[in-house]
Amino acid sequence: MIGKRIGGRYEVLSYIGGGGMSRVYLAHDVILGRDVAIKVLNYDFSNEEELKRRFMREALSATSLTHPNIVDIFDVGEDGDIHYLVMEFIDGQTLKEFIVSQGPLSPEEALPIMKQLVSAISNAHYNGIVHRDIKPQNILMDNEGNVKITDFGIAMALNATAHTKTNSVLGTVHYLSPEQARGGMATKKSDIYSVGIVFYELLTGKLPFSGESAVSIALKHLQEETPSVRALFPSIPQSVENVILKATAKEAAVRYSSADEMQEDLATVLSPERANEEKFSISFDDEATRAIPAIMDAPKFGSVEQTIKQAPIPEEKKAEPKKKRKKWPFIVGGLTTLIIIGLLIYFLPSLLGLKKIEVTDVVGMTETEAIKALKEDGFVIAESIEENSDDIEAGKVIKTTPEAGKERPIGTEITLYVSIGKELVAMESYIGDDYKQVASLLANYGYHTIKQNEEYSDEPEGTIIGQDPEPGTEIIVNETDLVFTVSKGKDMVSVRNLSGLSEAEAKEYGRNSGLEVSIASRVSSANVPEGHVISQNPAAGTQIEKGRGISVVISTGKEKQPVQHYLHTVTIQYLEDANDQDEDGEQRERTPQMIKIYVQDRNHLMADTYEEFEITDDIEVKIKIELEEGQTGAYRITRDDLLVDEKKFNYGEAD
């Protein structure tokens, strides 16, 4: 491209830079004698005439913007297979480069930049044009500190050309509004959101949201509030932070209603009257029912057709009547001229080396073979661009620009697109993200399938807890089946009623259900048998997670009554014996009589001798009986194995 003259007037001087959608060159307009920037699109419109017409209309609409903070678009055109835009050349740097070298800025330094940006956005919005891709990389700063937004009005056009066959989310993800991240239509308030992110970056020198992947960053735009700049730099006034918080509100309805409103806020943001301003917060009328608008697919182009004015068609002047002349000399002269022109058309291209031939089909050839074949046909190789291809193996030609079969003059520059094979990308980590949001975002990335398996876990329901392929694995996107393991939440169990179960039965239920049954206490119960469950916590029917515990109260049976004591005094008489006197009637030594006492109570059995002794005279004995509730007691006294006395007692009758 260097040295080439495009459109007959723009002489390419040097390469400035570029990306996936376009390349930018410094060129000189030989007619107006000024330097310009030429953006050349990396796209072949040859088979997409309608798309080309739409692009041209969209780009032409941007030429109507005239503002000191918007890069002027001077011309839009095509030269053979080259489609280009001619823009104002800014000698300076991008705002991104300025932030990297000079950031973070103080509010006093950042505000002049913001006012210029918002003024430019306001002007574009007034003219019905939304940028859709506001970012520091699209903002140029000259050597005097003036900033100008570039690509205004053509971001969608460029996106349509570069990503027609994919459904990529438009805009750099770090500055993407939530509605764009969801795949919705970009509006004027989307630009306000993006410029709010730029303000954050100016003041902090960093981006508010970062992550390992574009998807993870997009999720943060959807889920997380914009971090506080005052948390990083407490000296920043709350009024300044409030501008960022309002501009970057998740709901578009909460943001500034227009760029003009934001500009008005910026004008007073450092006023002393706002020194004690409260932090911006969102308050909704809880009683109000608000309709949520459905998200529609964003159109590839704006309605620029409605904004382009048709040039007036000049009225034809009526020819004045002329005098009649003889016609035959004119007829002969005309025929002669036509013959000469025909001969020139036929022979002149060969004489001047402008003969057109079809571009050789070199698709599938190696780069070396393709270059050789094209040169043999008289074409010049402009450059070889490496691209991934799902169909063409590495090292072979994918396509050419101009494409094969097109007739072009000998000497035409041909651009080769050489395959570097299928694109291998490192699998990103989505663990910890919400499955529905991830699946929605990845649906447009071309994965073969996206599936989920559900498992119980401690993570909230819907959270991704595992993935296959694992993070870091190199994959080919359109051949990859993504399988996410998604949390069903904690494994919950409905507690059954344990009342009346034995202690053993309750513990067996716990083992079978994954619950830990423990004994809280043991108490008496008039109704629940001993060793059975009286009550439980949590109650029956409660949903609890597996592994949790259930405490139960076990019955010790009825409450025991106190032991009753019975003390019975018995006089045992000595039975006189005739042998106790001699023949003279004198008293002899008495013969001992054996006394045995038997007791039946809580401590003794009637079969066992309670007490045994001999008597030779009457004796008084005390018998102790101890009875528990429900027991029957008794005693029996024998003298020489003959029953002397006996008595029975019931619990409650004892003294």
C-alpha positions, 0 to 999 in steps of 0.5 A, spaced: 500 500 500 505 504 501 506 509 495 499 507 492 495 512 490 487 511 492 481 514 489 486 518 484 488 523 489 490 520 496 497 518 496 499 513 501 505 515 505 506 510 511 502 505 515 499 508 522 496 501 525 490 497 525 486 491 527 481 486 525 477 490 522 481 495 518 488 498 517 490 506 518 495 509 513 497 516 513 496 519 506 497 525 502 491 529 499 494 531 492 488 535 490 487 539 497 495 539 499 493 536 506 495 530 510 489 525 511 488 518 515 485 513 510 482 507 514 482 501 509 477 495 511 479 488 511 473 486 508 471 483 501 464 486 499 464 482 492 459 478 493 455 482 498 452 488 494 447 490 499 451 490 505 456 494 501 451 499 499 448 499 507 456 500 509 456 506 504 450 509 507 452 509 514 459 511 513 456 517 509 451 519 514 457 520 519 460 525 514 455 530 516 457 531 523 461 537 524 464 538 531 471 540 534 471 534 538 469 529 533 474 527 527 472 529 521 470 524 515 472 527 509 470 522 504 468 515 503 469 511 497 472 504 493 478 503 489 477 497 485 476 492 491 479 497 496 473 500 501 476 506 505 474 512 509 478 518 508 479 522 515 482 528 519 489 526 521 490 528 528 498 528 530 498 526 537 496 519 541 490 516 543 487 517 550 488 510 552 496 511 551 495 518 555 492 514 560 497 509 561 503 514 561 499 520 565 494 517 569 491 517 574 488 524 573 486 529 578 478 531 577 481 538 575 485 535 570 480 530 567 474 534 567 476 538 561 477 532 557 470 529 559 467 536 557 469 535 550 467 528 550 460 529 552 460 535 548 461 531 542 457 525 544 451 530 545 452 533 538 452 526 535 446 524 539 442 531 536 444 528 529 441 522 531 447 518 531 449 513 536 457 511 537 456 504 540 463 503 541 466 509 546 473 507 548 479 511 549 482 507 543 477 511 539 479 517 542 485 521 539 488 527 543 493 532 539 499 535 542 495 541 545 491 536 549 484 537 545 481 530 544 477 528 538 472 522 538 473 517 531 469 512 528 463 516 530 457 513 526 461 508 523 462 503 529 456 499 527 458 499 520 465 497 521 462 491 525 457 489 520 463 488 515 467 485 520 463 480 524 457 479 519 458 471 520 459 471 527 454 474 532 460 477 536 458 483 542 459 490 539 464 494 542 470 493 547 467 489 553 471 493 558 466 499 556 460 495 554 453 497 557 449 492 560 444 492 554 449 491 549 452 485 553 445 482 553 445 482 546 440 488 546 440 494 542 445 500 543 442 507 545 444 514 546 444 511 554 449 506 552 454 511 549 453 515 556 454 508 560 461 507 556 463 515 557 462 514 564 467 508 564 472 512 561 471 517 566 472 512 571 479 510 568 481 517 567 481 518 575 483 511 577 488 509 571 485 502 571 478 499 569 472 498 573 471 491 571 477 486 569 477 478 568 480 472 565 475 472 559 471 477 555 465 473 558 467 474 565 467 481 564 461 482 561 457 478 566 460 483 571 457 489 567 451 485 568 451 483 575 456 488 579 455 495 581 461 500 578 466 500 584 467 506 588 473 511 585 473 514 592 475 507 595 481 508 591 482 516 592 478 518 598 480 526 596 476 525 590 469 529 591 463 525 592 460 529 587 465 527 582 464 520 583 456 521 583 457 523 576 460 516 574 455 512 578 449 515 575 452 514 568 454 507 569 447 505 572 445 498 570 438 500 568 438 505 563 432 509 565 436 511 571 442 514 567 442 521 565 436 522 560 441 525 555 448 527 554 446 535 555 444 533 562 450 530 564 454 536 561 450 540 566 452 536 571 459 536 569 459 544 569 458 544 577 461 538 579 467 542 583 462 547 585 463 549 593 455 548 593 456 541 592 462 539 597 457 535 602 453 532 596 450 525 598 452 519 595 448 517 589 443 512 590 438 509 586 431 509 589 425 506 586 417 507 588 416 500 591 408 501 589 409 503 582 409 497 577 414 498 572 414 495 565 421 492 563 422 493 555 423 486 551 430 486 549 430 486 541 436 484 536 440 490 534 440 492 527 446 492 523 445 499 521 441 505 523 436 508 519 441 513 515 437 512 509 432 517 512 437 522 514 441 522 507 438 528 503 437 527 496 441 532 491 436 536 487 436 535 480 437 541 476 432 542 471 434 541 464 434 548 459 430 548 453 434 548 447 433 553 442 430 552 435 436 551 431 436 552 423 436 545 419 442 543 416 444 537 412 445 531 416 449 526 412 456 529 413 454 528 421 452 521 420 458 519 416 463 523 421 459 519 427 460 512 424 467 514 423 468 516 430 465 510 433 469 505 429 475 509 431 473 508 438 471 501 437 478 499 435 481 503 440 477 499 446 480 493 443 487 494 442 489 500 447 489 495 453 494 491 450 498 497 447 498 500 454 498 493 458 491 494 461 488 488 458 484 485 463 484 477 465 481 473 470 484 473 477 487 466 478 483 461 482 489 459 487 485 457 493 487 451 496 494 452 493 500 453 498 503 460 499 509 459 494 504 456 489 499 461 489 504 467 488 508 463 483 501 462 479 499 469 480 505 472 478 506 468 471 499 471 470 502 478 471 499 480 477 503 483 483 502 480 490 500 486 495 501 482 501 499 475 505 495 476 511 494 470 515 488 468 518 485 462 521 480 457 517 476 451 519 476 449 512 483 450 509 489 447 512 495 451 515 499 454 509 494 454 504 490 460 501 483 461 503 482 466 498 484 472 495 482 480 494 480 481 488 477 474 489 478 468 483 474 469 477 474 477 477 477 480 471 482 485 473 488 489 469 495 486 469 499 488 474 493 489 479 495 488 486 492 481 489 492 480 497 493 473 499 489 470 505 493 464 508 490 459 513 494 458 519 489 452 521 483 452 525 483 457 531 486 454 537 483 458 544 485 457 551 478 454 554 476 460 559 474 459 566 467 460 568 467 457 575 463 461 580 459 464 574 451 464 573 450 458 568 444 462 565 448 468 563 454 464 561 450 460 556 446 466 554 453 470 552 456 463 549 450 462 545 453 467 540 460 464 540 459 458 535 460 452 540 458 446 538 453 444 543 452 447 550 450 443 556 449 442 563 449 437 568 446 439 575 449 437 582 448 438 589 453 443 592 454 448 597 454 454 592 448 457 590 443 454 585 445 456 578 452 457 579 457 453 575 461 449 579 465 445 574 466 445 566 469 440 561 473 442 557 477 444 563 480 451 564 486 452 560 485 447 555 486 449 548 480 448 544 477 449 537 471 453 538 466 450 533 468 443 535 467 443 542 462 440 546 461 445 552 459 441 559 458 445 565 456 442 572 451 447 575 449 447 582 442 445 584 444 448 591 444 444 597 441 437 598 435 438 602 431 433 606 424 434 609 425 432 616 420 426 618 416 426 624 420 422 629 415 422 635 414 415 638 420 412 635 425 408 639 432 411 640 435 406 635 429 407 630 431 415 630 438 414 629 437 409 624 433 414 620 438 419 621 444 414 618 439 413 612 437 420 610 444 423 611 442 427 618 446 426 624 441 425 630 443 426 637 440 426 644 438 433 647 436 430 653 432 425 657 426 427 661 420 423 664 413 422 660 406 420 662 404 418 655 411 416 651 414 409 653 421 409 656 426 410 651 422 413 645 422 420 642 418 425 645 420 431 641 425 433 636 428 440 633 427 442 627 420 440 627 417 435 622 416 437 615 422 442 615 427 442 609 434 442 611 441 440 608 444 433 608 449 433 614 445 437 618 443 435 625 436 433 628 436 433 636 431 429 640 428 428 647 428 421 649 422 419 654 425 416 661 418 413 662 413 416 667 416 420 673 417 416 679 414 417 685 418 417 692 420 411 695 415 410 701 417 407 708 413 403 713 415 401 720 411 396 723 412 394 731 410 387 732 411 384 739 413 377 739 411 373 745 415 367 748 410 361 748 410 358 755 413 350 755 411 345 761 418 343 761 420 350 763 418 348 771 421 342 775 417 337 779 416 341 785 414 347 780 420 351 780 422 355 774 427 352 770 432 355 765 427 357 759 428 353 752 430 358 747 425 359 741 427 360 734 424 367 731 424 368 723 422 374 720 421 374 712 420 381 708 417 383 701 419 390 699 423 393 694 430 391 697 428 384 699 424 377 697 420 373 701 424 367 700 430 370 704 430 370 711 430 378 713 432 376 720 433 370 725 434 370 732 432 366 739 428 368 744 426 366 751 422 372 753 417 376 749 420 381 745 418 387 741 421 388 734 421 393 728 420 391 721 422 396 716 418 396 709 420 400 703 416 400 697 416 404 690 410 406 686 406 400 684 409 395 689 406 391 694 410 389 701 409 384 706 412 381 712 411 374 716 414 372 723 415 364 725 416 361 731 420 355 731 417 355 724 410 356 726 407 362 723 406 367 728 404 373 724 404 376 717 401 382 714 401 385 707 402 393 704 400 396 698 404 403 696 401 409 698 398 405 705 405 406 708 406 411 714 
